[in-house]
Amino acid sequence: MATKLERIAQLSKENPNMVFTSIGHLINIEMLADCHIKMVGKKAVGIDGVTKDEYNKDLEKNLFDLMDRMKSKAYHPKPARRVEIPKDNGKTRPLSIYCYEDKLVQEAIKRVLEAVYEPCFYDEMMGFRPNRGCHDALKLLNNQIGGNCTSWVLDADIRGFFDNIDHDWMMKFVGARIKDPRVLRLVKVMLKAGVVKDMGGYEPTEQGSGQGSVCSPILANIYMHYVLLWWFHEVVKPQLKGYAGIVNYADDFVVCFQYKWEAEQFYERLKHRMAYFGLSLAEEKCRLIEFGRFAEQNRKRRNEGKPESFDFLGFTHVCSKSKYGKFKVRRITSRKKFIKKCKVMHDLIGRLRTEKTVNIIRWINQVLVGYYHYYGFYGNYPKVMKFRWNVLNSLYYWLNRRSQKRSYTRAGFYDMITNGHPVVRPKTFYVYI
């Protein structure tokens, strides 16, 4: 099965205009069984309450029944269970939890869509793609700012992207390269499955792609490919006189320009472009700032102070210089992400306070190592060290709350985390990206 999908991907790469009219047969018993094997079994269950283990008890029968319903067009996914996840600003983010059988179908759809569309995505699209990640996006952005004539940066934000994807446009975009009615039907019924809220009844989904769906990321990438990336490369860039570059990660993107007037024109056109496809920019969060190799001297000449900074992928990007006096982009942990992570760690340590100290510190070390790997950029060491210090303060606080008697003095605590159960110290993993 993997070989067939690889062949589809090869054909898609070699023939960018090729339309696939018969690929629905790739979604068969073999693929569904492989999806079942690789599916994570410990995630939350949908409205039917079926887990992976329960589905596995009579796997062969269940898969054949599912396949029969898909062939006869009798398959209809169950509504997703909708839960609201609190956000820092007091609002909530809707999360859709699907039934296990529907997750298998979504995984199969995802594999087919990726085989067709992944080869035609632009390199500037980094989110939810194989062998790409946040650090790749940051490296590309660094090259666009430091290695080109970037003088202006547009930091844009789409309002409620996943909740406002237009289904009609989504089907047109998928249908641009896939004409197989079997695949198109599965995508459509998945989008239209509806949701069931914990405190209410069934609600149809007339727009949007549920966050929590297995194939929602690839659908989001397809939507952004046609709405933004393709338009930027094929329509906008040929009309510009100066340099322009873009970096996109899911619904978050940054656009670099050489000339301010072209950046302003692009921003106005972008608002109309988004509205045409059912989206809108959160204009209160969108900012056009002077940024790049020449920003400091230009602003100094106009007596406008230091260049402004912008946030992208959890980092605040600042104009800086290397020890040799050359321009470089310095990245420090954004204030919003730092405060949120410190609060999360404080609450989690509080929940674990009844565990053995050695187990708590083992878990803390695992979290810290992951944090260092993501935020361990040269120049960000003080902020990473500050995070460790906040975590240690939370640990000290909760260990002394385990009984009415104080467990540790400050001296005893620091001796314990230094000699008894060491807490890993920060390390710079990325000297320059």
Contacts in CASP RR format, 6 or more apart in sequence:
PFRMAT RR
TARGET T0000
AUTHOR 0000-0000-0000
METHOD contacts of the structure
MODEL  1
MATKLERIAQLSKENPNMVFTSIGHLINIEMLADCHIKMVGKKAVGIDGV
TKDEYNKDLEKNLFDLMDRMKSKAYHPKPARRVEIPKDNGKTRPLSIYCY
EDKLVQEAIKRVLEAVYEPCFYDEMMGFRPNRGCHDALKLLNNQIGGNCT
SWVLDADIRGFFDNIDHDWMMKFVGARIKDPRVLRLVKVMLKAGVVKDMG
GYEPTEQGSGQGSVCSPILANIYMHYVLLWWFHEVVKPQLKGYAGIVNYA
DDFVVCFQYKWEAEQFYERLKHRMAYFGLSLAEEKCRLIEFGRFAEQNRK
RRNEGKPESFDFLGFTHVCSKSKYGKFKVRRITSRKKFIKKCKVMHDLIG
RLRTEKTVNIIRWINQVLVGYYHYYGFYGNYPKVMKFRWNVLNSLYYWLN
RRSQKRSYTRAGFYDMITNGHPVVRPKTFYVYI
1 26 0 8 1.000
1 28 0 8 1.000
1 30 0 8 1.000
1 31 0 8 1.000
1 34 0 8 1.000
4 26 0 8 1.000
5 26 0 8 1.000
5 111 0 8 1.000
5 112 0 8 1.000
5 115 0 8 1.000
6 115 0 8 1.000
8 20 0 8 1.000
8 23 0 8 1.000
8 26 0 8 1.000
8 112 0 8 1.000
8 115 0 8 1.000
8 116 0 8 1.000
9 114 0 8 1.000
9 115 0 8 1.000
9 116 0 8 1.000
9 118 0 8 1.000
9 119 0 8 1.000
10 119 0 8 1.000
11 18 0 8 1.000
11 20 0 8 1.000
12 18 0 8 1.000
12 20 0 8 1.000
12 115 0 8 1.000
12 116 0 8 1.000
12 117 0 8 1.000
12 118 0 8 1.000
12 119 0 8 1.000
12 120 0 8 1.000
12 177 0 8 1.000
13 119 0 8 1.000
13 120 0 8 1.000
16 120 0 8 1.000
18 177 0 8 1.000
19 176 0 8 1.000
19 177 0 8 1.000
19 178 0 8 1.000
19 179 0 8 1.000
20 116 0 8 1.000
20 177 0 8 1.000
20 178 0 8 1.000
20 179 0 8 1.000
20 180 0 8 1.000
21 179 0 8 1.000
21 180 0 8 1.000
22 180 0 8 1.000
23 112 0 8 1.000
23 115 0 8 1.000
23 116 0 8 1.000
23 178 0 8 1.000
23 180 0 8 1.000
23 183 0 8 1.000
24 112 0 8 1.000
24 180 0 8 1.000
24 182 0 8 1.000
24 183 0 8 1.000
25 182 0 8 1.000
26 111 0 8 1.000
26 112 0 8 1.000
27 70 0 8 1.000
27 105 0 8 1.000
27 108 0 8 1.000
27 109 0 8 1.000
27 112 0 8 1.000
27 182 0 8 1.000
27 183 0 8 1.000
27 186 0 8 1.000
28 67 0 8 1.000
29 63 0 8 1.000
29 64 0 8 1.000
29 67 0 8 1.000
31 108 0 8 1.000
31 111 0 8 1.000
32 63 0 8 1.000
32 66 0 8 1.000
32 67 0 8 1.000
32 104 0 8 1.000
32 105 0 8 1.000
32 108 0 8 1.000
33 59 0 8 1.000
33 63 0 8 1.000
35 104 0 8 1.000
35 107 0 8 1.000
35 108 0 8 1.000
35 111 0 8 1.000
36 52 0 8 1.000
36 55 0 8 1.000
36 56 0 8 1.000
36 59 0 8 1.000
36 63 0 8 1.000
36 104 0 8 1.000
38 107 0 8 1.000
39 52 0 8 1.000
39 100 0 8 1.000
39 103 0 8 1.000
39 104 0 8 1.000
39 107 0 8 1.000
40 52 0 8 1.000
41 51 0 8 1.000
41 52 0 8 1.000
41 53 0 8 1.000
43 97 0 8 1.000
44 81 0 8 1.000
44 97 0 8 1.000
45 51 0 8 1.000
45 97 0 8 1.000
45 99 0 8 1.000
45 100 0 8 1.000
46 78 0 8 1.000
46 80 0 8 1.000
46 81 0 8 1.000
46 97 0 8 1.000
46 98 0 8 1.000
46 99 0 8 1.000
46 100 0 8 1.000
47 78 0 8 1.000
47 79 0 8 1.000
47 80 0 8 1.000
47 81 0 8 1.000
47 99 0 8 1.000
47 196 0 8 1.000
48 78 0 8 1.000
48 99 0 8 1.000
48 100 0 8 1.000
49 99 0 8 1.000
50 99 0 8 1.000
50 100 0 8 1.000
50 101 0 8 1.000
51 100 0 8 1.000
52 100 0 8 1.000
55 62 0 8 1.000
55 100 0 8 1.000
55 101 0 8 1.000
62 101 0 8 1.000
66 75 0 8 1.000
66 101 0 8 1.000
66 104 0 8 1.000
66 105 0 8 1.000
68 74 0 8 1.000
69 75 0 8 1.000
70 105 0 8 1.000
70 182 0 8 1.000
70 186 0 8 1.000
73 185 0 8 1.000
75 105 0 8 1.000
75 186 0 8 1.000
75 189 0 8 1.000
76 189 0 8 1.000
76 193 0 8 1.000
77 98 0 8 1.000
77 99 0 8 1.000
77 102 0 8 1.000
77 105 0 8 1.000
77 189 0 8 1.000
77 190 0 8 1.000
77 193 0 8 1.000
78 98 0 8 1.000
78 99 0 8 1.000
78 101 0 8 1.000
78 102 0 8 1.000
78 193 0 8 1.000
79 193 0 8 1.000
79 194 0 8 1.000
79 195 0 8 1.000
79 196 0 8 1.000
79 202 0 8 1.000
80 96 0 8 1.000
80 97 0 8 1.000
80 98 0 8 1.000
80 99 0 8 1.000
80 102 0 8 1.000
80 193 0 8 1.000
80 194 0 8 1.000
80 195 0 8 1.000
80 196 0 8 1.000
80 210 0 8 1.000
80 213 0 8 1.000
81 96 0 8 1.000
81 97 0 8 1.000
81 98 0 8 1.000
81 195 0 8 1.000
81 196 0 8 1.000
81 198 0 8 1.000
82 94 0 8 1.000
82 95 0 8 1.000
82 96 0 8 1.000
82 97 0 8 1.000
82 195 0 8 1.000
82 196 0 8 1.000
82 197 0 8 1.000
82 198 0 8 1.000
82 203 0 8 1.000
83 94 0 8 1.000
83 95 0 8 1.000
83 97 0 8 1.000
83 198 0 8 1.000
84 92 0 8 1.000
84 93 0 8 1.000
84 94 0 8 1.000
84 95 0 8 1.000
85 92 0 8 1.000
85 93 0 8 1.000
85 94 0 8 1.000
85 95 0 8 1.000
86 92 0 8 1.000
86 93 0 8 1.000
87 93 0 8 1.000
88 336 0 8 1.000
88 339 0 8 1.000
88 340 0 8 1.000
93 211 0 8 1.000
94 163 0 8 1.000
94 210 0 8 1.000
94 211 0 8 1.000
95 211 0 8 1.000
95 212 0 8 1.000
96 195 0 8 1.000
96 210 0 8 1.000
96 211 0 8 1.000
96 212 0 8 1.000
96 213 0 8 1.000
97 212 0 8 1.000
98 106 0 8 1.000
98 212 0 8 1.000
98 213 0 8 1.000
98 214 0 8 1.000
102 190 0 8 1.000
102 193 0 8 1.000
103 214 0 8 1.000
105 186 0 8 1.000
105 190 0 8 1.000
106 190 0 8 1.000
106 213 0 8 1.000
106 214 0 8 1.000
106 215 0 8 1.000
107 214 0 8 1.000
107 215 0 8 1.000
109 183 0 8 1.000
109 186 0 8 1.000
109 187 0 8 1.000
109 190 0 8 1.000
109 215 0 8 1.000
110 214 0 8 1.000
110 215 0 8 1.000
110 217 0 8 1.000
110 218 0 8 1.000
112 178 0 8 1.000
112 183 0 8 1.000
113 174 0 8 1.000
113 178 0 8 1.000
113 187 0 8 1.000
113 215 0 8 1.000
113 218 0 8 1.000
113 219 0 8 1.000
113 222 0 8 1.000
114 130 0 8 1.000
114 218 0 8 1.000
116 177 0 8 1.000
116 178 0 8 1.000
117 177 0 8 1.000
117 218 0 8 1.000
117 221 0 8 1.000
117 222 0 8 1.000
117 225 0 8 1.000
118 129 0 8 1.000
118 130 0 8 1.000
120 177 0 8 1.000
120 225 0 8 1.000
121 129 0 8 1.000
121 221 0 8 1.000
121 225 0 8 1.000
121 229 0 8 1.000
122 225 0 8 1.000
122 229 0 8 1.000
122 230 0 8 1.000
122 233 0 8 1.000
123 140 0 8 1.000
124 140 0 8 1.000
124 229 0 8 1.000
124 245 0 8 1.000
124 246 0 8 1.000
124 247 0 8 1.000
124 248 0 8 1.000
125 221 0 8 1.000
125 224 0 8 1.000
125 225 0 8 1.000
125 229 0 8 1.000
125 248 0 8 1.000
126 132 0 8 1.000
126 133 0 8 1.000
126 134 0 8 1.000
126 136 0 8 1.000
126 137 0 8 1.000
126 140 0 8 1.000
126 247 0 8 1.000
126 248 0 8 1.000
126 249 0 8 1.000
127 133 0 8 1.000
127 137 0 8 1.000
127 217 0 8 1.000
127 221 0 8 1.000
127 248 0 8 1.000
127 249 0 8 1.000
127 250 0 8 1.000
128 217 0 8 1.000
128 218 0 8 1.000
128 220 0 8 1.000
128 221 0 8 1.000
128 250 0 8 1.000
129 221 0 8 1.000
133 249 0 8 1.000
134 249 0 8 1.000
134 313 0 8 1.000
134 374 0 8 1.000
135 374 0 8 1.000
135 430 0 8 1.000
135 433 0 8 1.000
137 247 0 8 1.000
137 248 0 8 1.000
137 249 0 8 1.000
137 312 0 8 1.000
137 313 0 8 1.000
138 312 0 8 1.000
138 313 0 8 1.000
138 315 0 8 1.000
138 331 0 8 1.000
138 433 0 8 1.000
139 433 0 8 1.000
140 247 0 8 1.000
141 247 0 8 1.000
141 254 0 8 1.000
141 256 0 8 1.000
141 312 0 8 1.000
141 317 0 8 1.000
141 329 0 8 1.000
142 329 0 8 1.000
142 433 0 8 1.000
144 150 0 8 1.000
144 245 0 8 1.000
144 247 0 8 1.000
144 256 0 8 1.000
145 153 0 8 1.000
145 256 0 8 1.000
145 291 0 8 1.000
145 292 0 8 1.000
145 293 0 8 1.000
145 329 0 8 1.000
146 292 0 8 1.000
146 293 0 8 1.000
146 327 0 8 1.000
146 328 0 8 1.000
146 329 0 8 1.000
147 293 0 8 1.000
148 243 0 8 1.000
148 245 0 8 1.000
148 256 0 8 1.000
148 258 0 8 1.000
149 242 0 8 1.000
149 243 0 8 1.000
149 258 0 8 1.000
150 243 0 8 1.000
150 245 0 8 1.000
150 256 0 8 1.000
150 257 0 8 1.000
150 258 0 8 1.000
150 291 0 8 1.000
150 292 0 8 1.000
150 293 0 8 1.000
151 257 0 8 1.000
151 258 0 8 1.000
151 259 0 8 1.000
151 260 0 8 1.000
151 290 0 8 1.000
151 291 0 8 1.000
151 292 0 8 1.000
151 293 0 8 1.000
151 294 0 8 1.000
151 295 0 8 1.000
151 298 0 8 1.000
152 256 0 8 1.000
152 257 0 8 1.000
152 258 0 8 1.000
152 259 0 8 1.000
152 260 0 8 1.000
152 263 0 8 1.000
152 288 0 8 1.000
152 289 0 8 1.000
152 290 0 8 1.000
152 291 0 8 1.000
153 254 0 8 1.000
153 255 0 8 1.000
153 256 0 8 1.000
153 257 0 8 1.000
153 288 0 8 1.000
153 289 0 8 1.000
153 291 0 8 1.000
153 292 0 8 1.000
153 310 0 8 1.000
154 254 0 8 1.000
154 255 0 8 1.000
154 256 0 8 1.000
154 257 0 8 1.000
154 263 0 8 1.000
154 266 0 8 1.000
154 267 0 8 1.000
154 286 0 8 1.000
154 287 0 8 1.000
154 288 0 8 1.000
155 254 0 8 1.000
155 285 0 8 1.000
155 286 0 8 1.000
155 287 0 8 1.000
155 288 0 8 1.000
155 289 0 8 1.000
155 310 0 8 1.000
155 311 0 8 1.000
155 312 0 8 1.000
156 253 0 8 1.000
156 254 0 8 1.000
156 255 0 8 1.000
156 267 0 8 1.000
156 270 0 8 1.000
156 281 0 8 1.000
156 286 0 8 1.000
157 251 0 8 1.000
157 252 0 8 1.000
157 281 0 8 1.000
157 282 0 8 1.000
157 285 0 8 1.000
157 286 0 8 1.000
158 251 0 8 1.000
158 252 0 8 1.000
158 274 0 8 1.000
158 279 0 8 1.000
158 280 0 8 1.000
158 281 0 8 1.000
158 282 0 8 1.000
159 279 0 8 1.000
159 280 0 8 1.000
159 281 0 8 1.000
159 282 0 8 1.000
160 251 0 8 1.000
161 220 0 8 1.000
161 250 0 8 1.000
161 251 0 8 1.000
161 279 0 8 1.000
162 208 0 8 1.000
162 209 0 8 1.000
162 210 0 8 1.000
162 211 0 8 1.000
162 216 0 8 1.000
162 220 0 8 1.000
162 251 0 8 1.000
163 207 0 8 1.000
163 208 0 8 1.000
163 210 0 8 1.000
164 207 0 8 1.000
164 208 0 8 1.000
164 278 0 8 1.000
164 279 0 8 1.000
164 280 0 8 1.000
165 207 0 8 1.000
165 208 0 8 1.000
165 209 0 8 1.000
165 219 0 8 1.000
165 220 0 8 1.000
165 223 0 8 1.000
165 279 0 8 1.000
166 207 0 8 1.000
166 208 0 8 1.000
166 277 0 8 1.000
166 278 0 8 1.000
167 188 0 8 1.000
167 191 0 8 1.000
167 192 0 8 1.000
167 206 0 8 1.000
167 207 0 8 1.000
167 208 0 8 1.000
169 223 0 8 1.000
169 277 0 8 1.000
169 278 0 8 1.000
170 187 0 8 1.000
170 191 0 8 1.000
170 209 0 8 1.000
170 219 0 8 1.000
170 222 0 8 1.000
170 223 0 8 1.000
171 184 0 8 1.000
171 187 0 8 1.000
171 188 0 8 1.000
173 222 0 8 1.000
173 223 0 8 1.000
173 225 0 8 1.000
173 226 0 8 1.000
174 183 0 8 1.000
174 184 0 8 1.000
174 187 0 8 1.000
174 219 0 8 1.000
174 222 0 8 1.000
175 184 0 8 1.000
176 226 0 8 1.000
178 184 0 8 1.000
187 215 0 8 1.000
187 219 0 8 1.000
190 213 0 8 1.000
190 215 0 8 1.000
191 205 0 8 1.000
191 208 0 8 1.000
191 209 0 8 1.000
192 204 0 8 1.000
192 205 0 8 1.000
193 205 0 8 1.000
194 202 0 8 1.000
194 203 0 8 1.000
194 204 0 8 1.000
194 205 0 8 1.000
195 202 0 8 1.000
195 203 0 8 1.000
195 205 0 8 1.000
196 202 0 8 1.000
196 203 0 8 1.000
197 203 0 8 1.000
209 216 0 8 1.000
209 219 0 8 1.000
209 220 0 8 1.000
210 216 0 8 1.000
213 219 0 8 1.000
217 250 0 8 1.000
220 250 0 8 1.000
220 251 0 8 1.000
223 277 0 8 1.000
224 248 0 8 1.000
224 250 0 8 1.000
224 251 0 8 1.000
227 273 0 8 1.000
227 274 0 8 1.000
227 277 0 8 1.000
227 279 0 8 1.000
228 246 0 8 1.000
228 248 0 8 1.000
228 253 0 8 1.000
228 273 0 8 1.000
229 246 0 8 1.000
229 248 0 8 1.000
231 273 0 8 1.000
232 244 0 8 1.000
232 245 0 8 1.000
232 246 0 8 1.000
232 255 0 8 1.000
236 244 0 8 1.000
236 266 0 8 1.000
236 269 0 8 1.000
237 244 0 8 1.000
237 245 0 8 1.000
240 257 0 8 1.000
240 262 0 8 1.000
241 259 0 8 1.000
241 262 0 8 1.000
242 257 0 8 1.000
242 258 0 8 1.000
242 259 0 8 1.000
242 262 0 8 1.000
243 256 0 8 1.000
243 257 0 8 1.000
243 258 0 8 1.000
244 255 0 8 1.000
244 256 0 8 1.000
244 257 0 8 1.000
244 258 0 8 1.000
244 262 0 8 1.000
244 266 0 8 1.000
245 255 0 8 1.000
245 256 0 8 1.000
245 257 0 8 1.000
246 253 0 8 1.000
246 254 0 8 1.000
246 255 0 8 1.000
246 256 0 8 1.000
247 253 0 8 1.000
247 254 0 8 1.000
247 312 0 8 1.000
249 313 0 8 1.000
252 312 0 8 1.000
252 313 0 8 1.000
254 310 0 8 1.000
254 312 0 8 1.000
255 263 0 8 1.000
255 266 0 8 1.000
257 263 0 8 1.000
257 266 0 8 1.000
260 288 0 8 1.000
260 290 0 8 1.000
263 288 0 8 1.000
264 288 0 8 1.000
267 286 0 8 1.000
267 288 0 8 1.000
270 281 0 8 1.000
271 280 0 8 1.000
271 281 0 8 1.000
271 283 0 8 1.000
274 280 0 8 1.000
274 281 0 8 1.000
287 308 0 8 1.000
287 310 0 8 1.000
289 307 0 8 1.000
289 308 0 8 1.000
289 309 0 8 1.000
289 310 0 8 1.000
290 298 0 8 1.000
290 299 0 8 1.000
290 307 0 8 1.000
290 308 0 8 1.000
291 307 0 8 1.000
291 308 0 8 1.000
291 309 0 8 1.000
291 310 0 8 1.000
291 317 0 8 1.000
291 319 0 8 1.000
292 307 0 8 1.000
292 319 0 8 1.000
292 327 0 8 1.000
292 329 0 8 1.000
293 327 0 8 1.000
295 307 0 8 1.000
295 319 0 8 1.000
296 306 0 8 1.000
296 307 0 8 1.000
296 319 0 8 1.000
299 305 0 8 1.000
299 306 0 8 1.000
299 307 0 8 1.000
306 319 0 8 1.000
307 318 0 8 1.000
307 319 0 8 1.000
309 316 0 8 1.000
309 317 0 8 1.000
309 318 0 8 1.000
309 319 0 8 1.000
310 316 0 8 1.000
310 317 0 8 1.000
311 317 0 8 1.000
311 334 0 8 1.000
311 336 0 8 1.000
314 333 0 8 1.000
314 334 0 8 1.000
314 336 0 8 1.000
314 337 0 8 1.000
315 331 0 8 1.000
315 332 0 8 1.000
315 333 0 8 1.000
315 334 0 8 1.000
315 375 0 8 1.000
315 377 0 8 1.000
315 380 0 8 1.000
316 331 0 8 1.000
316 332 0 8 1.000
316 333 0 8 1.000
316 334 0 8 1.000
316 335 0 8 1.000
317 329 0 8 1.000
317 330 0 8 1.000
317 331 0 8 1.000
318 329 0 8 1.000
318 330 0 8 1.000
318 331 0 8 1.000
318 332 0 8 1.000
319 327 0 8 1.000
319 329 0 8 1.000
319 330 0 8 1.000
320 327 0 8 1.000
320 328 0 8 1.000
320 329 0 8 1.000
320 330 0 8 1.000
321 327 0 8 1.000
321 328 0 8 1.000
322 328 0 8 1.000
328 432 0 8 1.000
330 379 0 8 1.000
330 380 0 8 1.000
331 377 0 8 1.000
331 379 0 8 1.000
331 380 0 8 1.000
332 379 0 8 1.000
332 380 0 8 1.000
332 383 0 8 1.000
333 375 0 8 1.000
333 380 0 8 1.000
333 383 0 8 1.000
333 384 0 8 1.000
333 387 0 8 1.000
338 383 0 8 1.000
338 386 0 8 1.000
338 387 0 8 1.000
341 371 0 8 1.000
341 387 0 8 1.000
342 387 0 8 1.000
342 390 0 8 1.000
342 391 0 8 1.000
342 394 0 8 1.000
345 364 0 8 1.000
345 367 0 8 1.000
345 390 0 8 1.000
345 391 0 8 1.000
345 394 0 8 1.000
346 390 0 8 1.000
346 394 0 8 1.000
346 397 0 8 1.000
349 360 0 8 1.000
349 364 0 8 1.000
349 391 0 8 1.000
349 394 0 8 1.000
349 395 0 8 1.000
349 398 0 8 1.000
350 394 0 8 1.000
350 398 0 8 1.000
350 401 0 8 1.000
352 359 0 8 1.000
352 360 0 8 1.000
352 363 0 8 1.000
352 398 0 8 1.000
353 360 0 8 1.000
353 398 0 8 1.000
353 399 0 8 1.000
353 401 0 8 1.000
353 402 0 8 1.000
354 402 0 8 1.000
357 399 0 8 1.000
357 416 0 8 1.000
357 421 0 8 1.000
358 421 0 8 1.000
360 395 0 8 1.000
361 395 0 8 1.000
361 417 0 8 1.000
361 421 0 8 1.000
361 423 0 8 1.000
364 391 0 8 1.000
364 395 0 8 1.000
364 423 0 8 1.000
365 423 0 8 1.000
365 424 0 8 1.000
367 391 0 8 1.000
368 388 0 8 1.000
368 391 0 8 1.000
368 423 0 8 1.000
368 424 0 8 1.000
369 424 0 8 1.000
371 384 0 8 1.000
371 387 0 8 1.000
372 384 0 8 1.000
372 424 0 8 1.000
372 426 0 8 1.000
372 427 0 8 1.000
372 429 0 8 1.000
373 429 0 8 1.000
375 383 0 8 1.000
375 384 0 8 1.000
375 387 0 8 1.000
376 384 0 8 1.000
376 426 0 8 1.000
376 427 0 8 1.000
376 428 0 8 1.000
376 429 0 8 1.000
376 430 0 8 1.000
377 428 0 8 1.000
377 429 0 8 1.000
377 430 0 8 1.000
377 433 0 8 1.000
378 428 0 8 1.000
378 430 0 8 1.000
378 431 0 8 1.000
378 432 0 8 1.000
379 428 0 8 1.000
380 428 0 8 1.000
381 426 0 8 1.000
381 428 0 8 1.000
384 426 0 8 1.000
385 426 0 8 1.000
388 423 0 8 1.000
388 425 0 8 1.000
388 426 0 8 1.000
391 423 0 8 1.000
392 417 0 8 1.000
392 423 0 8 1.000
395 417 0 8 1.000
395 423 0 8 1.000
396 408 0 8 1.000
396 410 0 8 1.000
396 413 0 8 1.000
399 407 0 8 1.000
399 408 0 8 1.000
399 413 0 8 1.000
400 406 0 8 1.000
400 407 0 8 1.000
400 408 0 8 1.000
408 416 0 8 1.000
417 423 0 8 1.000
END
